[in-house]
Amino acid sequence: MRFLSLIAVLMFLAFVSTGTTSASVITTEPDSSDETTAIANQATSPITFSGSNDQATQAFYCGVGRLDVSWTAGEGHFSIWLVDASGEEIDLLANQVNRGAGSSVTHIASPGYYLLKISASSPWTVTLPTTLQTTTANSFSGSNDQTTPAFYCNVGRLNVEWTAGKGHFSIWLVDASGEEIDLLANQVDRGAGSSVVHIASPGYYLLKISASSPWTVTLPTTLQTTTANSFSGSNDQVTPALSLTPGRLDVSWTAGEGHFSIWLVDASGEGIDLIANQVNRGAGSSVTHIPISGYYMLMVSASSPWTVTLPTLQPAPVVTTPLPVVSPPTQPPVVVPPVVVPPVVVPTTTTIQPVVTTTLQPVSQPVAQPVVTLNPASSWGKRYAVGDPGTYLGSRAGSSTAPAGTGKRRIEATTGTVLKPGSKSYGITPPGAGSFVRWYPAARWAAGIK
């Protein structure tokens, strides 16, 4: 009984160790020389796994670099995920719904153990190639996901053209280490397309193609040129090269649904300017500068019908009317002033005049005038009469108060009395013939008029 139990345990261990694979996997780390080379991630002979349902392969060691995977699958959906030692999904290597063969490539960024997680409902086989396949061909075809053999590129432009059937179709440019460099195609409709990319470093490159229907990819070896100024299409496309001179380049377009963009690319495949980048249908226009003379292309990315036009630049009209000739103003004649010779002056003898002594006269001091003091008893309202009336002048001023003089008499009128010739007032009688009376205001009388 114990013997039978031991046999059962041994059989179980043997089944677990071999699984359903047809070849052993790497269980020990390769030496350092294998880890540092771009294509030494696998053993010296290809590693193959096979099955008919979902399965996770045993782990295998990979150094930093490229990992190639190829497969054949039957009916139904088939996919392959690259998984690291912790079970985390790293890259989707295969995802097809049709029977047939396919291949893919991925970049291993960190050295370590990896495994393949396979989903399938029919028989399948997966192989890990050990060498980098190269080619000098420039045309490839298939009907599922596929990685082309490696081809050598110098620094410069790489043109890519394709035709694809229904479903999603994409092309990634990949370098010899499995690193993705540029997405060249990404369309969902059947039809033809083209793209261009700049190769910055010489070396081997591959095309990683994802498709679910027949396709063909070509790498043109010559640069196609054109003199046309209008282009149209319905998918991604690179126009033939245009010979342009330095200056302004106008671009106008109409586009349908989905993302639409236009890159101006030079003859080396280098992107110069992003001219258009829209997501809505409609027309648009832009302008860009051509820095130097040479060939340029328009790289269009679209998923619906589009048209691109390069309007002819109309130069501004040149004005040929000559400007009026303006005569310089007439300059007045130059007048040369006569040379005047000053006369020679002979100095004469000067006679010295004798000094005359002037006797200063004494300054006569002005005689001080007596200060006239106003009569304090006078009033501004009084009036006075001076003269020889020849008749007694009434009772308002008695004879006793009349001053005696040389035949003249001053009569003082009382305040408020107004006397003027010809009037009778308060008993004052005007003078008769041969006599006179002169009337003075009190202020003038007080000032010294007697």
C-alpha positions in Angstrom: 0.0 0.0 0.0 2.8 2.3 0.9 4.6 1.3 -2.3 1.6 2.3 -4.4 1.3 5.6 -2.5 4.9 6.4 -3.2 4.4 5.6 -6.9 1.4 7.9 -7.1 3.4 10.8 -5.5 6.2 10.3 -8.0 3.8 10.3 -10.9 2.2 13.5 -9.6 5.5 15.3 -9.2 6.5 14.3 -12.7 3.3 15.7 -14.2 3.7 19.0 -12.3 7.3 19.3 -13.5 6.5 18.7 -17.2 3.0 20.2 -17.5 1.8 20.4 -21.0 4.8 22.0 -22.6 6.9 20.2 -25.2 10.2 21.6 -24.0 11.9 22.5 -20.8 12.1 26.1 -19.6 15.0 28.0 -18.1 15.0 27.5 -14.3 18.4 29.0 -13.6 19.7 32.5 -14.5 21.9 32.7 -17.5 25.4 34.2 -17.2 26.0 37.9 -17.3 27.0 37.9 -21.0 23.5 36.6 -21.9 21.9 39.3 -19.8 23.6 42.2 -21.6 22.9 41.1 -25.2 19.7 42.3 -26.9 18.8 38.8 -28.2 20.1 36.5 -25.4 16.9 36.4 -23.3 16.2 32.8 -24.3 18.2 29.5 -24.2 20.4 28.4 -27.1 17.4 26.5 -28.6 13.8 27.8 -29.0 11.5 27.3 -26.1 8.0 26.0 -27.1 4.7 25.7 -25.2 1.5 24.1 -26.4 -2.0 23.5 -25.2 -5.7 23.7 -26.1 -7.2 25.8 -23.3 -6.2 28.7 -21.0 -2.7 28.1 -19.5 0.1 29.9 -17.7 3.5 28.7 -18.7 6.3 28.0 -16.4 8.6 30.9 -15.7 11.7 31.6 -17.8 14.5 34.1 -17.2 14.9 37.2 -19.4 17.7 39.8 -19.4 17.1 43.4 -20.5 16.3 43.5 -24.2 14.0 42.2 -26.8 11.7 39.1 -26.4 10.2 37.6 -29.6 7.1 35.4 -29.4 5.4 33.5 -32.3 2.3 31.3 -32.3 -0.3 29.3 -34.1 -3.9 29.1 -32.9 -7.1 27.4 -33.9 -10.7 28.7 -34.0 -12.0 31.3 -31.5 -10.3 34.0 -29.5 -6.7 33.6 -28.7 -4.5 36.0 -26.5 -1.1 36.0 -24.8 -0.2 38.2 -21.8 3.4 38.6 -20.7 3.4 38.4 -16.8 6.2 39.1 -14.4 7.2 37.0 -11.4 4.7 38.9 -9.2 1.8 38.0 -11.5 1.5 41.6 -12.9 0.6 41.8 -16.6 3.3 43.6 -18.6 2.3 43.5 -22.2 -0.5 42.0 -24.4 1.4 40.1 -27.1 -1.4 38.4 -29.0 -5.1 39.2 -29.4 -6.7 37.5 -32.4 -10.1 35.9 -33.3 -9.1 34.1 -36.5 -7.2 30.8 -36.8 -3.7 31.1 -38.0 -0.1 32.0 -37.2 1.2 35.3 -35.7 4.1 36.8 -33.9 5.0 39.8 -31.7 7.8 41.4 -29.9 8.2 43.3 -26.6 10.9 45.0 -24.6 12.1 43.6 -21.3 13.0 46.6 -19.2 14.0 44.7 -16.0 15.9 41.3 -15.8 14.0 38.6 -14.0 11.6 35.7 -14.4 8.5 36.0 -16.6 5.8 33.7 -17.8 3.1 33.7 -20.5 -0.6 33.8 -19.6 -2.5 32.2 -22.6 -6.2 32.4 -23.2 -7.6 29.9 -25.9 -10.5 27.6 -26.7 -8.7 25.5 -29.3 -5.2 23.9 -29.8 -2.3 26.4 -29.8 1.5 26.5 -29.9 3.8 29.3 -28.6 7.5 29.6 -29.4 10.2 31.9 -28.0 12.7 32.3 -30.9 16.4 32.5 -29.8 17.8 34.5 -32.7 17.0 37.8 -34.5 15.7 37.1 -37.9 16.9 39.7 -40.5 15.8 40.4 -44.0 16.5 42.7 -47.0 12.9 42.5 -48.3 10.8 45.6 -48.3 7.3 44.0 -48.5 5.4 41.9 -45.9 1.9 40.5 -45.7 -0.3 38.6 -43.3 -3.8 38.3 -41.8 -3.2 38.5 -38.0 -0.8 40.1 -35.6 2.8 39.8 -36.9 6.3 41.1 -36.3 8.3 41.4 -39.5 12.0 40.2 -39.7 14.5 42.9 -38.8 15.7 45.3 -41.6 18.6 47.6 -41.4 18.1 51.4 -41.6 20.5 54.3 -41.9 19.8 57.7 -40.4 17.1 59.4 -42.4 13.6 58.9 -43.6 11.6 55.6 -43.6 8.5 55.5 -45.7 5.8 52.9 -44.9 2.7 52.1 -47.1 0.0 49.6 -46.4 -3.4 48.2 -47.3 -5.6 46.6 -44.7 -9.0 44.9 -44.4 -11.8 45.3 -41.9 -11.2 45.9 -38.2 -8.4 47.7 -36.3 -5.0 47.9 -37.9 -1.9 49.4 -36.4 1.9 49.4 -37.1 4.6 50.1 -34.5 8.2 50.7 -35.4 10.4 48.8 -33.0 14.1 48.8 -32.5 16.4 45.8 -32.0 15.9 45.9 -28.3 12.1 45.6 -28.7 11.5 49.2 -27.7 8.5 50.9 -29.5 9.8 54.0 -31.5 6.8 55.3 -33.3 3.2 54.5 -34.1 3.0 54.5 -37.9 -0.5 53.3 -38.5 -3.7 53.2 -36.4 -6.9 52.8 -38.4 -10.2 51.0 -38.1 -11.5 51.1 -41.7 -10.3 49.1 -44.6 -8.2 50.8 -47.2 -4.7 52.0 -48.1 -2.6 54.3 -46.1 1.0 55.5 -45.7 3.3 57.2 -43.1 6.8 58.4 -42.6 9.2 58.4 -39.7 12.7 59.7 -39.0 15.4 57.2 -38.1 17.6 58.9 -35.6 20.1 56.0 -35.1 21.3 53.5 -37.6 20.6 49.8 -36.8 18.1 47.0 -37.1 14.3 47.8 -36.8 11.1 45.7 -37.0 7.5 46.4 -37.7 5.0 45.2 -35.1 1.7 44.8 -36.8 -1.7 44.3 -35.2 -4.5 43.2 -37.5 -7.6 40.9 -37.7 -7.9 40.7 -41.5 -5.5 40.4 -44.5 -2.9 43.2 -44.9 0.2 44.2 -46.9 3.0 46.5 -45.8 5.7 47.9 -48.1 8.8 50.0 -47.5 9.3 52.2 -50.5 13.0 52.8 -51.4 12.6 56.0 -53.4 11.1 59.4 -52.6 8.0 60.1 -54.7 7.6 63.7 -55.7 4.8 65.8 -57.1 3.8 69.3 -58.3 0.1 68.9 -57.3 -1.4 71.1 -54.6 -4.4 69.1 -53.7 -4.6 65.7 -51.9 -7.4 63.5 -50.5 -7.9 60.2 -48.7 -9.8 58.5 -45.9 -7.1 57.1 -43.7 -3.6 58.0 -42.6 -1.5 59.1 -45.5 1.7 60.8 -46.4 1.6 63.0 -49.5 4.3 62.8 -52.2 7.2 65.2 -51.7 6.8 68.9 -52.7 9.7 71.1 -53.7 9.3 74.3 -51.6 11.3 77.4 -51.2 11.7 79.5 -48.0 8.7 81.5 -47.1 5.1 81.0 -46.2 3.1 77.9 -46.9 -0.7 78.1 -46.6 -2.7 74.9 -45.9 -6.5 74.4 -45.9 -8.5 71.3 -45.4 -11.9 69.6 -44.8 -12.2 66.6 -42.6 -15.0 64.2 -41.4 -15.7 62.7 -38.0 -12.9 61.7 -35.6 -9.4 63.0 -35.0 -7.6 64.7 -37.9 -4.1 66.0 -37.9 -1.4 67.2 -40.4 2.3 67.3 -39.8 4.8 69.0 -42.1 7.7 66.7 -42.6 11.0 67.3 -44.3 12.9 65.0 -46.6 14.6 63.2 -43.7 11.3 62.3 -42.1 11.7 64.9 -39.3 8.5 66.6 -38.1 8.7 70.4 -38.7 5.3 71.7 -37.7 1.9 70.4 -36.5 -0.4 72.2 -38.9 -3.8 70.7 -38.0 -5.1 68.9 -34.9 -8.9 68.7 -34.7 -11.5 66.3 -33.5 -14.7 67.7 -35.1 -15.7 67.5 -38.7 -15.4 70.6 -40.8 -13.0 72.9 -42.7 -9.9 74.6 -41.4 -6.8 76.3 -42.5 -3.4 77.2 -41.2 0.0 78.7 -42.2 3.5 77.6 -41.6 7.1 78.8 -42.4 9.4 76.9 -44.8 12.9 77.5 -43.3 15.1 76.3 -46.2 14.6 75.1 -49.8 14.0 71.4 -50.2 11.4 68.6 -50.4 8.6 68.4 -47.8 5.7 66.1 -47.2 2.3 66.4 -45.4 1.7 63.5 -43.0 -2.1 63.2 -42.5 -3.7 61.2 -39.7 -7.4 60.6 -40.2 -10.2 58.0 -39.8 -12.7 59.5 -42.3 -12.6 61.2 -45.7 -10.5 64.3 -46.0 -9.1 66.8 -48.5 -6.0 69.0 -48.1 -5.2 71.9 -50.5 -2.2 74.2 -50.7 -3.6 77.5 -52.0 -1.3 79.3 -54.4 0.1 82.3 -52.7 -0.9 85.5 -54.6 1.8 88.1 -54.3 0.9 91.7 -53.8 0.8 93.7 -57.0 4.0 95.6 -57.7 3.6 99.4 -58.1 5.4 100.4 -61.3 4.4 104.1 -61.4 7.7 106.0 -61.1 7.9 108.5 -58.4 8.0 112.2 -59.5 11.5 113.6 -59.9 11.9 116.4 -57.4 14.5 119.0 -58.5 16.7 120.3 -55.7 15.9 123.9 -54.7 17.8 126.6 -56.5 20.6 127.8 -54.3 21.2 131.6 -54.1 24.5 132.8 -55.6 27.3 132.9 -53.2 28.0 136.6 -52.4 31.6 137.2 -51.6 31.8 140.2 -49.3 34.4 142.9 -50.3 37.5 143.0 -48.4 37.5 146.2 -46.4 40.8 147.5 -45.4 40.4 149.5 -42.3 42.2 153.0 -42.5 45.3 153.5 -40.6 44.5 155.9 -37.7 47.5 158.0 -36.7 47.1 159.0 -33.1 47.0 162.8 -32.4 48.5 164.7 -29.5 45.9 165.3 -26.8 45.9 168.7 -25.1 45.4 168.3 -21.4 42.8 170.8 -20.1 43.5 172.6 -16.9 41.4 171.6 -13.9 38.9 174.3 -13.0 38.2 174.6 -9.3 34.6 175.2 -8.6 33.6 177.1 -5.5 30.6 175.4 -3.9 27.7 177.8 -3.1 26.0 177.5 0.2 22.7 175.8 0.0 19.8 178.1 0.9 17.5 176.6 3.4 13.8 177.1 2.6 11.9 179.5 4.8 9.5 177.7 7.0 6.0 178.8 6.3 3.7 179.4 9.2 1.3 176.6 9.9 -2.2 177.8 9.3 -4.4 176.6 12.2 -8.0 176.3 11.4 -10.3 178.5 13.4 -11.6 176.1 16.1 -14.7 178.2 16.4 -15.5 177.9 12.7 -18.0 175.4 11.4 -18.2 173.7 8.0 -21.8 174.9 7.7 -21.0 178.6 8.1 -20.9 181.1 5.2 -19.0 184.4 5.2 -19.4 187.7 3.2 -16.6 190.1 2.4 -17.1 193.5 0.8 -18.5 197.0 1.2 -22.3 196.5 1.2 -22.8 200.2 1.8 -25.9 199.4 3.8 -26.4 198.0 7.2 -26.8 194.3 6.8 -29.6 193.6 9.1 -30.0 192.4 12.6 -28.5 188.9 12.4 -25.0 190.4 12.8 -24.8 193.6 14.8 -22.5 196.4 13.9 -20.6 195.9 17.1 -19.4 192.5 15.9 -18.5 193.6 12.4 -14.7 193.9 12.1 -13.5 197.4 11.2 -11.2 197.6 8.2 -10.4 199.6 5.2 -13.9 199.9 4.0 -14.5 196.2 4.0 -16.7 194.3 6.3 -17.1 190.5 7.1 -20.5 189.4 8.0 -20.8 185.8 9.5 -24.0 184.0 8.7 -25.5 181.7 11.2 -25.4 177.9 10.7 -27.9 176.7 8.2 -28.1 180.1 6.4 -27.5 179.9 2.7 -26.6 183.3 1.2 -26.3 184.0 -2.5 -26.5 187.2 -4.6 -30.0 188.5 -5.1 -31.7 186.7 -2.3 -33.1 188.1 0.9 -32.7 186.1 4.0 -32.8 186.8 7.6 -32.7 190.6 7.1 -29.5 190.5 5.0 -29.9 193.0 2.1 -27.8 192.5 -1.1 -25.4 195.4 -1.9 -26.5 198.2 -4.1 -24.8 199.9 -7.1 -21.1 200.6 -6.5 -20.8 198.0 -3.8 -20.1 194.2 -3.7 -20.4 191.3 -1.5 -18.4 188.0 -2.0 -19.4 184.9 -0.2 -17.0 182.2 1.0 -17.6 178.8 2.6 -16.4 178.5 6.2 -13.6 176.1 5.3 -12.0 178.5 2.9 -12.4 181.3 5.4 -10.7 179.3 8.1 -7.9 178.5 5.7 -6.8 182.1 5.6 -9.1 184.1 3.3 -9.8 187.3 5.1 
